[in-house]
Amino acid sequence: MNSRIYLNNSWKFTPEWTGETADPAFDESTMENIRIPHTVKELPLHYCDEQSYQMVSGYRRHLFAPEEWKGKAILLTFEGAAHDATVFLNGREAASHHCGYTAFTADISSLLNYGEDNIITVRLDSRETLNVPPFGFVIDYMTYGGIYRNVYLEIRSFSYIEDVFVNTDPGSIYEKNNSNGEGMGKSFFSDDAFLTSLVTINNFRPGMMIRQSFRSKTQEQFRLLREMEVIEDSFESEGFAGSVRLWDVDDPALYQLKTELIDSTGTSVDEVITTFGFRIAEFRKDGFWLNGRKLRIRGLNRHQAYPYVGYAMPDTVQREDADILKRELGVNAVRTSHYPQAQSFIDRCDELGLLVFTEFPGWQHIGDESWKNQALTNLTEMICQYRNHPSIILWGVRINESIDDEEFYSRTNQLAHHLDPSRQTGGVRCYKKGIFQEDVFTYNDFSHNGLTAGCENKSKVTPDIDKPYLITEYNGHMFPTKAYDDEEHRLEHALRHARVLNSVAGKNDISGSFGWVMNDYNTHKDFGSGDRVCYHGVMDIFRNPKMAAYVYAIQQDDRPVLEISSSMDIGEHPGSCRGDVYVFTNSDKVRMYRNDKFIREFDPSSTPFANLHHGPFIIDDYIGDNLRENEDFTDSQAHQITRILNLVARKGLYGLPKKVYLSVGKLFIQYRMKPQDLVDLYNRYIGDWGSASGNYRFDAIKDGKVVKSVTKAPMNQVKLSLESSRTALIEGNSYDVASIRIRATDERGNVLPYFNDPLVLHVEGALELMGPDIISLAGGMGGTYVKTTGSEGTGKLTVSSTNGASAELEFTVRTGGDQ
């Protein structure tokens, strides 16, 4: 039977490859000891130089091959090596690979010295002058370099199962309320499901058989599906699955197919377990349909990059991004712009019910014939390596935002449909109309500029309105926003996302949309804000939410969300006028208090974004009944004054409609009021000018209960908040990493957006810091990462600022577990 051995530890690295590096006798004493995942060059967060990671580097590792491995297939796999890799074993070339975003495997059986030490060497070229995708022109993201995903060895029988591709036919579908207590959606079922598997055997021998069994992933026992004789090395096997739960965004039911290879003596010599899901996903002219019901795609794009180390993060951190997208941001889909991403990330999408649109590598540029042939190889590898993931609903078969190339894209579409007839194809473009060769017209709609409609009509963009249509990017570079931009800028950023989502939700012929982008990311000198950072994210680079993140977060109902767009400080706004203050919540109602006195209960149904499940809404009343209760006014007078003062609060004294000035004049004449009287009332009830600043509390009400509360008041104390993805770390297949979000807050937990002071980071125990030990917050937010060192024990991170504020986190590290 097969076994897997991870080879992520005990590597040596040199940034300078020479002709002698692959020689078994090469002197390794000057090489650096490293572990995988690894980046060839750690970069600063700001003003990094993309030239610094462009090099031809070398990796070496020793491997002892026991005598009992003889006669078996010994397979060495690299899940990701950026970008052009040549693998040597004992000085002889074992494999070469020319894509940094797909895995490759070398059969090293014939090159091993059994019973002896062997030397694995990798020549890795991460220069952007390579004639392979995505290179050849400028690129709006860093491509980094390094062996940045897992490396492992598989010990297989001489004849082994090379691949199993599972296709499902759910048959008749019915739905009922979710019976497993997880989530608020429906569960979908079938009583007559079928599955078909395409099985490929390496070193096929006559007389072989296969036995297939399947089970729900939550079950222990497999149920026999089929046994059959094998007559060729590639064949289809069919089986009746019977009653199954369907994979869905609210109920991501997963199944496993066990395929055993049995030789002519009746011995089971190999076994592969394939995880998959039963579901029907289809783009139609009127939208996207999943398991027989229409579902609006609401997603974000994602880059797989992180501060300092680029792509080089372990599986645990890759999975975290899927959790953030689904559970924190509340989206139901992600686009893996602009390349296949880690299997662990897609695995987590499978587990969470997060839809995935993935595409082969590239950005705008199409190269020569050699370049195109490599792109086709990349497409083949992507589809064959990822096609069992039920979360993947669409293959991207055009180079992102490239011009039409009818011959090339005819080949990519034909290849995709041949390798996977079960899924449709798309191709992301930024040009309207054009030659439409894919199944779904996928378009980057950047038409919204703050004043225009949120999106263009389908008929204005696609050449065939009878075909499916999907928006794959919006906003992004149209309104870059830093976490430390002024409040009004951050609010406009959020409203632009809300406007696009609202417009898309109001059009029945658009399948949905993917916003650009989940988080800020490092980029080349040709893009970004001059410091090599694209501030396009709804989160910062450490995955701290900007205001725009809450537009997405409130679209889910699993956890309560309440965010107020303003700090309520009048000096933050021109003319001390707060303008429109928005509430972002998924609650039933929001109650507002000033200095603990009830003002008003707001109903979210007043939102101007009526097409959204939960739309942001404006605070249009700062007074409530207080004028009537506290002042000597008639009800009519109190109502008129309250209306005028609330308008001044939002529009400013000089931005009011003419009819409001007429109402003011009527007050002066009819009630003999003076201008100063209105000024005094405004300062007393709204403005805080010249008097004690108001304390505003907002309570989110769900099912009659307060589920979340936010208080806005002048700060008196700076506190440091540390939020770690995990505090229990595991030394398993490699080192483990915890992501820490750092925030400066007031005593009520509100982020202080202009606290940009330096912080000192210190770790001790069984941990080490990734990145610098002195950082500055941006917009009151930042982050860091701690990693395990190979030892078991405890560790601690301490963060302190120059003003005396400090915070710490304690961690435990154990060895030998599953990460």
C-alpha positions in Angstrom: 0.0 0.0 0.0 1.1 3.6 -0.5 2.5 5.9 2.1 3.4 9.5 2.1 6.5 11.1 3.7 6.6 14.9 3.9 10.0 16.4 3.1 9.5 20.0 4.3 12.3 20.0 6.9 16.1 19.7 6.7 16.6 21.7 3.5 19.6 23.9 2.7 19.4 27.0 0.5 21.7 29.3 -1.5 20.6 32.4 -3.3 23.3 31.8 -5.9 23.1 28.7 -8.1 26.3 27.4 -9.7 27.0 24.5 -12.0 28.4 22.6 -9.0 25.4 23.0 -6.7 23.8 19.8 -8.0 27.1 17.8 -7.5 26.7 15.3 -4.6 30.1 16.4 -3.4 29.2 20.1 -3.3 30.3 21.9 -0.1 27.0 22.7 1.8 28.7 24.5 4.7 27.9 27.9 3.4 24.2 27.1 2.7 21.4 28.3 4.9 19.3 25.8 6.9 15.7 26.4 6.0 12.3 24.7 6.1 9.5 24.5 3.5 7.4 26.6 2.8 10.3 29.0 1.9 10.7 32.3 0.2 13.9 33.1 -1.6 13.9 36.6 -0.2 11.9 38.2 2.7 10.7 41.7 1.7 9.8 44.8 3.7 6.2 45.7 3.8 6.6 49.1 2.1 9.0 50.2 -0.7 10.2 46.7 -1.5 12.2 45.9 -4.6 10.8 43.2 -6.9 14.2 42.7 -8.3 15.4 41.3 -5.0 13.5 38.0 -5.4 14.4 37.5 -9.0 17.3 35.1 -8.9 18.5 31.6 -9.8 18.7 29.8 -6.4 19.5 26.4 -5.1 18.0 23.9 -2.6 19.5 20.7 -1.3 18.3 17.9 0.9 19.6 14.5 2.0 17.3 11.5 1.7 18.1 8.0 2.9 16.4 5.3 0.7 15.9 2.0 2.6 16.5 -1.3 0.7 12.8 -2.2 1.1 11.9 0.6 -1.3 13.4 -1.4 -4.2 10.9 -2.4 -6.8 8.4 0.2 -5.8 7.4 3.5 -7.4 9.1 6.3 -5.5 7.3 9.6 -6.4 8.7 13.0 -5.4 6.1 15.8 -5.5 6.5 19.6 -5.2 3.2 21.3 -4.7 4.5 24.8 -5.6 8.0 26.0 -6.8 8.2 29.5 -8.2 8.8 29.6 -11.1 11.0 27.3 -13.2 12.4 24.3 -11.4 14.9 21.6 -12.3 15.2 18.7 -9.9 18.3 16.6 -9.7 18.9 13.4 -7.7 22.5 12.5 -7.0 23.6 15.0 -9.7 21.3 13.5 -12.4 18.2 15.4 -13.7 15.0 13.9 -12.5 12.4 16.4 -13.7 11.8 20.0 -14.9 8.7 22.1 -14.4 7.9 25.6 -15.8 5.0 26.8 -13.7 5.1 28.2 -10.2 1.4 27.6 -9.5 0.8 23.9 -10.2 2.3 20.8 -8.6 4.6 18.4 -10.4 5.8 14.9 -9.6 9.1 13.1 -10.5 9.4 9.3 -10.4 12.9 8.9 -8.9 12.8 5.1 -8.5 15.5 4.5 -11.1 17.8 7.3 -9.7 17.9 6.3 -6.1 20.8 4.6 -4.4 19.0 2.2 -2.1 20.4 1.6 1.3 22.4 4.8 1.0 22.1 8.6 1.4 20.8 10.5 -1.6 21.0 14.2 -2.5 18.0 16.0 -3.9 18.9 19.3 -5.5 16.6 21.9 -7.0 17.6 24.7 -9.3 14.9 27.3 -9.0 14.6 30.3 -11.4 12.4 33.1 -10.1 13.3 35.7 -12.6 10.5 37.5 -14.4 12.3 37.3 -17.7 11.2 33.7 -18.1 9.2 33.0 -21.3 6.4 31.3 -19.4 3.0 32.6 -18.0 2.5 35.0 -16.3 5.7 36.7 -17.5 6.4 38.7 -20.6 4.9 42.1 -19.7 4.1 44.1 -16.6 2.2 42.3 -13.8 0.0 43.9 -11.1 1.1 41.6 -8.3 4.4 40.3 -6.9 5.3 36.8 -8.2 7.9 36.1 -5.5 10.1 32.9 -5.6 10.8 29.8 -3.6 9.6 26.3 -2.8 6.6 27.7 -1.1 4.2 24.7 -0.9 4.6 21.2 0.5 7.2 18.7 -0.7 6.5 15.0 -0.1 7.5 11.5 -1.1 5.1 8.7 -1.9 6.1 5.1 -1.7 3.8 3.2 -4.0 3.6 -0.2 -5.5 5.2 -0.7 -8.9 1.7 -0.6 -10.4 -0.3 2.1 -8.9 -3.4 4.3 -9.3 -2.2 7.5 -10.9 -5.5 9.4 -11.0 -9.2 9.2 -10.1 -11.6 11.8 -11.4 -15.1 11.6 -10.0 -18.1 12.8 -11.8 -21.5 12.8 -10.1 -25.1 12.7 -11.2 -27.4 13.6 -8.3 -30.5 12.5 -10.2 -33.7 13.9 -8.7 -33.2 16.6 -6.1 -35.4 17.6 -3.2 -34.8 20.0 -0.3 -35.7 20.2 3.4 -34.8 22.3 6.4 -31.3 21.8 7.5 -31.4 18.9 10.0 -27.8 19.0 11.2 -28.2 22.2 13.2 -25.4 23.9 11.2 -26.4 27.2 9.5 -29.7 28.6 8.6 -30.0 27.4 5.0 -31.6 24.3 3.3 -30.1 20.9 2.8 -30.5 19.2 -0.6 -30.9 15.5 -1.0 -31.1 12.8 -3.7 -32.3 9.2 -3.4 -31.0 8.1 -6.8 -27.5 9.5 -7.2 -24.9 8.0 -9.5 -21.2 8.5 -9.7 -18.7 7.8 -12.5 -15.0 7.7 -12.0 -12.3 7.9 -14.6 -9.4 5.8 -13.3 -5.8 5.9 -14.6 -3.3 3.2 -13.7 0.4 3.5 -14.1 2.3 0.3 -15.1 -0.9 -1.6 -15.8 -0.7 -5.4 -15.8 -3.2 -8.0 -17.1 -5.4 -9.7 -14.6 -5.8 -6.6 -12.4 -9.1 -5.6 -10.7 -10.3 -2.5 -8.9 -12.6 -2.4 -6.0 -14.5 0.9 -5.2 -16.3 1.8 -2.0 -17.7 5.1 -0.9 -18.9 6.9 2.3 -19.9 10.2 3.6 -16.8 12.0 5.0 -18.4 12.0 8.4 -18.8 8.2 8.5 -16.1 5.6 9.3 -17.3 2.7 7.2 -17.1 2.5 3.4 -19.9 0.8 1.5 -18.9 -1.4 -1.5 -19.8 0.3 -4.8 -18.3 -1.9 -7.5 -15.7 -4.5 -8.4 -14.5 -4.9 -11.9 -11.7 -6.3 -14.0 -9.3 -3.9 -15.5 -8.5 -4.4 -19.2 -6.6 -1.1 -19.9 -4.7 1.6 -18.1 -7.5 4.2 -18.3 -11.2 3.4 -17.9 -14.5 4.5 -16.5 -16.3 2.9 -13.6 -19.9 3.6 -12.7 -21.8 3.0 -9.5 -25.2 3.7 -7.9 -24.7 5.8 -4.8 -28.3 5.9 -3.7 -29.4 8.4 -1.1 -26.9 11.3 -0.6 -26.8 14.8 0.7 -25.8 17.4 -1.9 -22.9 19.7 -1.5 -24.2 23.3 -1.1 -23.1 26.7 0.2 -25.1 26.1 3.4 -24.5 22.4 3.8 -21.2 21.4 2.2 -21.7 17.6 2.4 -18.5 15.8 1.3 -18.1 12.1 0.3 -15.1 9.9 -0.3 -14.4 7.2 -2.9 -11.9 4.5 -2.0 -10.4 2.9 -5.1 -8.2 -0.2 -4.5 -6.0 -1.8 -7.1 -5.9 -5.6 -6.8 -3.3 -7.6 -8.7 -3.7 -11.0 -10.3 -3.1 -12.8 -7.0 -6.0 -11.1 -5.3 -3.7 -8.8 -3.3 -4.6 -5.2 -2.8 -1.5 -3.3 -3.9 -2.6 0.3 -4.0 -5.3 2.5 -2.6 -6.5 6.1 -3.3 -9.2 8.0 -1.4 -10.8 10.8 -3.4 -12.9 13.5 -1.7 -15.7 14.9 -3.7 -19.3 16.2 -3.5 -22.6 15.6 -5.2 -24.0 18.8 -6.7 -25.3 20.4 -9.9 -23.7 23.8 -10.6 -24.8 25.6 -13.8 -24.5 29.1 -15.2 -27.5 30.0 -17.3 -28.6 33.1 -19.2 -30.6 34.2 -16.2 -28.0 33.6 -13.5 -26.2 30.9 -11.5 -28.1 27.8 -10.4 -26.9 25.5 -7.7 -28.8 22.3 -7.0 -31.9 23.5 -8.8 -32.3 26.9 -7.2 -31.0 30.3 -8.3 -28.1 31.6 -6.2 -26.6 35.1 -6.5 -22.8 34.9 -6.4 -21.4 37.4 -4.0 -17.6 37.0 -3.8 -14.2 38.6 -3.6 -11.0 38.1 -5.4 -8.0 36.7 -3.5 -4.2 36.8 -3.9 -2.3 34.1 -2.0 0.3 36.6 -0.8 1.3 37.6 2.7 3.5 40.4 4.2 7.3 39.7 4.2 7.2 36.1 3.0 5.1 36.4 -0.1 3.6 33.0 -1.0 5.4 31.0 1.6 2.8 30.2 4.3 1.9 26.8 5.6 -1.5 25.1 5.0 -2.9 26.3 8.3 -2.6 29.9 7.2 -3.9 29.3 3.7 -7.0 27.7 5.2 -7.5 30.7 7.4 -8.2 33.0 4.4 -11.1 30.7 3.4 -12.5 31.0 6.9 -12.2 34.8 6.8 -14.0 35.0 3.4 -16.9 32.7 4.4 -17.3 33.4 8.1 -16.0 36.9 8.7 -16.7 38.6 5.3 -19.9 36.5 4.7 -19.2 36.0 1.0 -20.3 32.8 -0.8 -17.6 32.7 -3.5 -13.9 33.5 -4.2 -12.0 34.0 -7.4 -8.4 32.8 -7.2 -6.9 35.6 -9.1 -4.9 35.0 -11.3 -3.6 31.5 -10.8 -4.4 28.2 -9.1 -3.9 28.5 -5.3 -3.0 26.0 -2.6 -4.8 22.7 -2.4 -5.3 23.4 1.3 -7.1 26.6 0.6 -9.4 24.9 -1.9 -9.9 22.0 0.5 -11.2 24.5 3.1 -13.5 26.0 0.5 -14.9 22.5 0.0 -15.5 22.1 3.7 -17.0 25.6 4.2 -19.3 25.7 1.1 -17.3 28.5 -0.5 -17.7 28.6 -4.3 -14.5 28.9 -6.3 -13.7 30.4 -9.8 -10.1 29.4 -10.5 -8.0 30.2 -13.6 -4.7 29.3 -15.2 -1.8 31.7 -14.7 -1.5 35.0 -16.6 -2.1 38.7 -16.6 -2.9 40.6 -19.8 0.1 39.3 -21.8 0.0 36.5 -24.4 3.4 35.3 -25.6 4.8 33.4 -28.5 4.0 29.8 -29.4 6.3 28.3 -26.8 4.6 30.5 -24.2 1.2 29.4 -25.4 2.2 25.7 -25.3 3.3 26.2 -21.7 0.0 27.9 -20.9 -1.8 24.8 -22.2 0.3 22.6 -20.0 -0.6 24.8 -17.1 -4.3 24.5 -17.9 -4.0 20.7 -18.1 -2.2 20.5 -14.8 -4.7 22.9 -13.1 -7.8 21.0 -14.3 -6.3 17.5 -13.6 -5.1 18.5 -10.1 -8.2 20.4 -9.0 -11.2 18.9 -10.7 -12.4 16.7 -7.8 -13.1 19.8 -5.7 -16.9 20.4 -5.5 -16.3 24.1 -4.6 -14.9 24.8 -8.0 -17.7 25.9 -10.3 -15.9 27.5 -13.3 -12.6 27.1 -15.1 -10.8 30.3 -16.3 -9.3 29.6 -19.7 -8.4 33.1 -20.9 -5.3 35.0 -19.7 -6.8 37.6 -17.4 -7.7 40.8 -19.3 -5.9 39.7 -22.5 -7.0 40.6 -26.0 -8.9 38.2 -28.2 -6.8 35.3 -29.7 -9.4 33.1 -31.4 -7.0 30.2 -32.3 -5.4 30.1 -28.8 -8.6 30.3 -26.9 -10.3 27.7 -29.1 -7.6 25.4 -27.9 -7.9 26.3 -24.3 -11.7 25.8 -24.3 -11.5 22.5 -26.2 -8.9 21.3 -23.8 -10.9 22.3 -20.7 -14.0 20.6 -22.0 -12.1 17.4 -22.8 -10.4 17.2 -19.4 -13.6 18.1 -17.5 -16.9 17.9 -19.4 -18.7 18.6 -16.1 -17.8 22.3 -15.7 -18.2 25.4 -17.8 -15.5 27.8 -18.9 -15.0 31.5 -18.5 -12.4 33.9 -19.5 -11.9 37.2 -17.6 -11.8 40.2 -19.9 -11.9 44.0 -19.5 -13.2 44.7 -23.0 -16.8 44.7 -24.0 -18.2 42.4 -26.7 -15.4 40.8 -28.6 -15.0 37.2 -29.6 -17.0 35.1 -27.1 -15.7 31.5 -27.1 -16.3 30.5 -23.5 -19.5 29.2 -21.8 -19.8 32.2 -19.5 -19.0 35.8 -20.4 -16.8 36.9 -17.4 -16.1 40.7 -17.3 -14.3 43.2 -15.1 -16.8 46.0 -14.7 -15.0 49.1 -13.4 -17.7 51.5 -14.7 -18.8 52.7 -11.2 -17.1 56.0 -10.3 -19.2 57.0 -7.3 -21.8 58.8 -9.4 -22.6 56.3 -12.1 -24.7 53.2 -11.8 -23.2 50.3 -9.8 -22.7 48.2 -12.9 -23.5 48.2 -16.6 -26.4 46.3 -18.1 -25.5 42.9 -19.5 -26.7 43.9 -22.9 -24.1 46.7 -23.0 -21.2 44.3 -22.3 -21.8 40.8 -23.7 -22.1 40.0 -27.4 -24.7 37.3 -26.6 -27.4 38.1 -24.1 -28.6 34.5 -24.2 -25.4 33.3 -22.6 -24.5 33.5 -18.9 -22.8 36.6 -17.6 -20.6 37.1 -14.5 -18.8 40.2 -13.2 -15.4 39.2 -12.0 -13.9 42.5 -10.7 -15.2 45.9 -9.6 -13.9 48.9 -7.7 -10.3 48.1 -6.8 -8.0 50.7 -8.5 -11.0 52.9 -9.1 -10.9 54.1 -5.5 -7.8 52.9 -3.6 -8.3 53.2 0.2 -5.9 53.0 3.0 -6.9 52.1 6.5 -5.6 55.5 7.6 -7.5 57.6 5.0 -9.9 60.1 6.4 -13.3 58.9 7.6 -15.2 60.3 4.6 -12.8 58.5 2.1 -13.2 55.2 4.0 -17.0 55.6 4.0 -17.1 56.3 0.2 -15.0 53.2 -0.3 -17.6 51.1 1.6 -20.5 52.8 -0.3 -19.0 52.0 -3.6 -18.9 48.4 -2.8 -22.5 48.6 -1.5 -23.7 50.4 -4.7 -22.2 47.7 -7.0 -23.6 44.8 -4.9 -27.0 46.5 -4.8 -27.0 47.1 -8.6 -25.9 43.5 -9.4 -28.6 42.2 -7.0 -31.2 44.1 -8.8 -30.5 42.5 -12.2 -31.9 39.1 -12.8 -29.6 38.3 -15.8 -26.3 38.7 -13.9 -25.0 35.6 -12.1 -23.2 37.7 -9.5 -19.9 39.5 -8.9 -16.5 39.3 -7.4 -15.2 42.5 -5.8 -11.6 43.5 -6.1 -10.1 42.5 -3.7 -10.1 40.7 -0.3 -7.0 42.4 1.1 -4.2 44.8 0.2 -1.2 43.2 -1.5 2.3 44.1 -2.6 2.8 44.9 -6.3 5.3 46.0 -8.9 6.6 49.5 -9.4 4.2 50.1 -12.2 1.2 49.9 -9.9 0.1 50.6 -6.4 0.7 53.7 -4.4 4.4 54.1 -4.9 5.3 52.1 -1.9 4.7 48.8 -3.8 1.3 48.3 -2.1 -2.0 48.0 -3.9 -4.5 49.5 -1.4 -7.5 47.9 -3.1 -8.6 45.5 -0.4 -11.7 45.6 1.8 -9.1 44.4 4.4 -5.5 45.6 4.9 -2.6 43.3 4.1 -2.8 41.7 7.6 -6.5 40.9 7.0 -7.8 43.7 9.3 -11.2 44.9 8.1 -11.6 48.3 6.6 -15.0 49.9 6.6 -15.9 48.3 3.2 -15.5 44.8 4.8 -18.7 45.4 6.7 -20.7 45.8 3.6 -20.0 42.1 3.0 -20.0 40.9 6.6 -23.6 42.0 7.2 -24.9 39.9 4.3 -24.6 36.8 6.5 -26.7 35.9 9.6 -24.5 33.5 11.4 -22.8 36.1 13.6 -24.0 39.5 14.7 -22.4 42.5 13.0 -22.7 46.2 14.0 -20.4 48.9 12.7 -20.8 52.7 12.7 -19.1 54.6 9.9 -18.1 57.5 12.1 -16.1 58.1 15.2 -18.7 60.9 15.9 -15.9 63.4 16.3 -17.0 66.6 14.7 -13.5 67.8 13.9 -13.1 64.9 11.5 -15.4 66.6 9.0 -15.4 69.8 7.0 -17.3 72.6 8.8 -17.7 70.2 11.8 -20.6 68.6 10.0 -20.7 64.8 10.4 -22.5 64.3 7.1 -24.1 61.0 6.5 -23.3 58.5 9.2 -24.1 54.9 8.1 -24.9 51.9 10.2 -23.7 48.5 9.0 -25.7 45.7 10.7 -27.4 42.4 10.1 -29.7 42.9 13.1 -33.5 43.6 13.1 -33.2 47.0 14.6 -30.7 49.4 16.0 -31.4 51.6 19.1 -29.4 54.8 19.4 -28.6 56.6 22.7 -26.9 59.9 23.4 -25.4 60.2 26.9 -27.5 57.2 27.8 -30.7 58.9 26.8 -32.7 57.1 24.1 -32.9 58.9 20.8 -34.5 56.6 18.3 -34.9 53.0 17.1 -33.8 52.6 13.5 -35.3 50.1 11.2 -32.8 48.8 8.6 -35.6 48.7 6.0 -34.9 52.4 5.5 -31.7 51.5 3.6 -31.1 53.0 0.2 -29.7 49.6 -0.8 -33.0 47.8 -0.9 -31.7 44.9 -3.1 -29.3 43.7 -0.5 -30.1 41.2 2.2 -28.9 43.7 4.8 -28.3 47.2 3.4 -26.4 49.9 5.2 -28.6 52.8 6.4 -28.2 56.4 7.4 -28.6 57.9 10.9 -31.0 60.7 10.1 -32.1 61.7 13.6 -29.8 62.8 16.5 -32.6 64.3 18.7 -35.6 62.0 18.8 -38.2 63.3 21.2 -35.8 65.2 23.4 -36.7 68.7 22.2 -40.3 68.0 22.8 -39.6 66.5 26.2 -36.9 68.9 27.5 -37.7 72.3 25.9 -40.7 74.5 26.1 -41.9 73.9 22.6 -45.2 72.7 21.1 -45.2 69.4 19.4 -45.4 71.2 16.0 -42.5 73.5 16.9 -40.4 70.7 18.3 -41.0 68.7 15.1 -40.0 71.5 12.8 -36.8 72.4 14.8 -35.8 68.7 15.1 -36.2 68.3 11.3 -34.1 71.4 10.6 -31.3 70.6 13.1 -31.0 67.0 11.8 -30.7 68.3 8.2 -28.0 70.7 9.3 -26.2 67.8 11.0 -26.1 65.9 7.7 -25.9 68.6 5.1 -24.2 71.5 6.9 -25.5 75.0 7.3 -24.8 76.1 3.8 -25.9 73.0 2.0 -29.6 73.0 2.8 -32.4 73.1 0.3 -34.0 76.6 -0.2 -37.3 75.5 1.4 -35.5 74.7 4.6 -34.2 78.3 4.9 -37.9 79.4 4.4 -38.8 77.1 7.3 -36.1 78.7 9.5 -37.4 82.2 8.6 -40.9 81.0 9.6 -39.5 79.9 13.0 -37.9 83.3 13.5 -41.2 85.1 12.7 -43.8 82.8 14.1 -42.0 81.7 17.3 -39.8 84.8 17.7 -36.7 82.7 17.8 -33.3 84.2 17.2 -30.4 82.6 15.1 -28.5 82.1 18.4 -31.3 80.1 19.8 -31.0 77.5 16.9 -27.2 77.5 17.3 -27.5 76.8 21.0 -30.0 74.0 20.4 -27.8 72.5 17.7 -24.7 72.5 20.0 -26.7 71.1 22.9 -28.3 68.2 21.1 -26.0 67.5 18.1 -22.9 69.5 17.5 -20.9 69.1 20.8 -19.3 72.4 19.8 -18.2 74.3 23.0 -19.9 71.7 25.3 -19.1 68.3 26.6 -18.8 65.8 23.8 -21.7 63.4 23.4 -21.5 59.8 24.2 -23.3 57.7 21.6 -24.3 54.1 22.1 -25.8 51.8 19.5 -27.5 48.6 20.4 -28.2 45.9 17.7 -31.4 44.1 18.4 -32.1 40.6 17.1 -35.2 38.7 18.0 -35.8 41.3 20.7 -32.4 40.9 22.4 -29.3 43.1 22.3 -26.7 41.0 20.4 -24.0 43.7 19.9 -23.3 47.1 21.2 -21.0 49.9 20.0 -20.2 53.1 22.0 -18.6 56.1 20.4 -17.2 58.7 22.8 -13.9 60.7 23.2 -11.1 58.3 24.1 -9.2 58.5 27.3 -7.0 55.5 27.0 -5.0 53.7 24.3 -5.2 49.9 24.5 -3.5 47.3 22.3 -5.6 44.5 21.1 -4.1 41.2 19.9 -6.2 38.7 18.0 -4.5 35.5 17.0 -5.9 33.0 14.6 -4.8 30.2 17.0 -2.8 29.9 20.2 -2.4 26.1 20.0 0.2 25.4 17.3 1.3 22.1 15.9 4.7 21.0 14.5 3.4 18.5 12.0 4.4 18.2 8.3 6.2 21.5 8.7 6.4 24.5 10.9 3.1 26.1 12.0 2.2 29.8 12.0 -0.3 31.9 13.9 -1.6 35.1 12.3 -1.9 38.0 14.8 -3.9 41.1 14.0 -2.8 44.1 16.1 -5.1 47.0 16.8 -4.8 50.2 18.8 -8.2 50.9 20.4 -9.9 53.1 22.9 -11.2 51.7 26.1 -14.5 50.7 24.3 -12.8 48.7 21.6 -13.0 51.2 18.8 -10.0 51.2 16.5 -8.0 54.5 16.7 -7.5 55.2 13.0 -4.7 57.8 13.4 -2.6 55.8 15.9 0.4 55.1 13.8 3.0 54.9 16.5 5.8 52.3 16.5 5.4 49.0 18.4 8.1 46.7 19.7 7.4 43.0 19.3 9.2 40.4 21.4 8.8 36.6 21.3 10.1 34.0 23.7 9.9 30.2 24.1 9.3 27.8 21.3 8.5 30.5 18.7 10.1 32.9 16.4 8.9 36.1 14.8 8.3 36.4 11.1 9.1 39.9 9.9 10.5 42.8 11.8 10.4 43.2 15.6 9.6 46.9 15.3 6.5 47.9 13.3 4.2 50.9 12.9 0.5 50.6 12.8 -1.4 52.0 9.8 -4.9 53.2 10.5 -4.6 52.0 14.0 -4.1 48.4 12.7 -1.3 46.1 11.7 -0.1 42.6 12.3 2.6 40.0 12.6 3.2 36.3 12.5 4.8 33.8 14.8 6.1 30.5 13.7 7.1 27.3 15.5 10.8 26.4 15.7 10.7 22.6 15.7 10.5 22.3 19.5 7.5 21.5 21.7 6.6 23.8 24.6 5.2 27.2 25.2 5.8 30.6 23.8 4.8 34.2 24.3 4.4 37.3 22.1 4.6 40.7 23.8 3.7 43.9 21.9 4.4 47.3 23.5 4.2 50.9 22.4 6.1 54.0 23.4 3.0 55.4 25.3 3.1 52.5 27.7 0.4 50.4 26.3 1.2 46.7 26.0 -0.4 43.3 25.4 0.7 39.7 25.2 -0.4 36.4 23.9 0.6 32.9 25.2 0.9 29.9 22.9 1.4 26.2 23.2 3.3 24.1 20.7 3.0 20.4 20.4 4.7 18.0 17.9 3.5 15.2 15.8 -0.1 16.2 15.2 -2.1 17.0 12.1 -2.0 20.6 11.1 
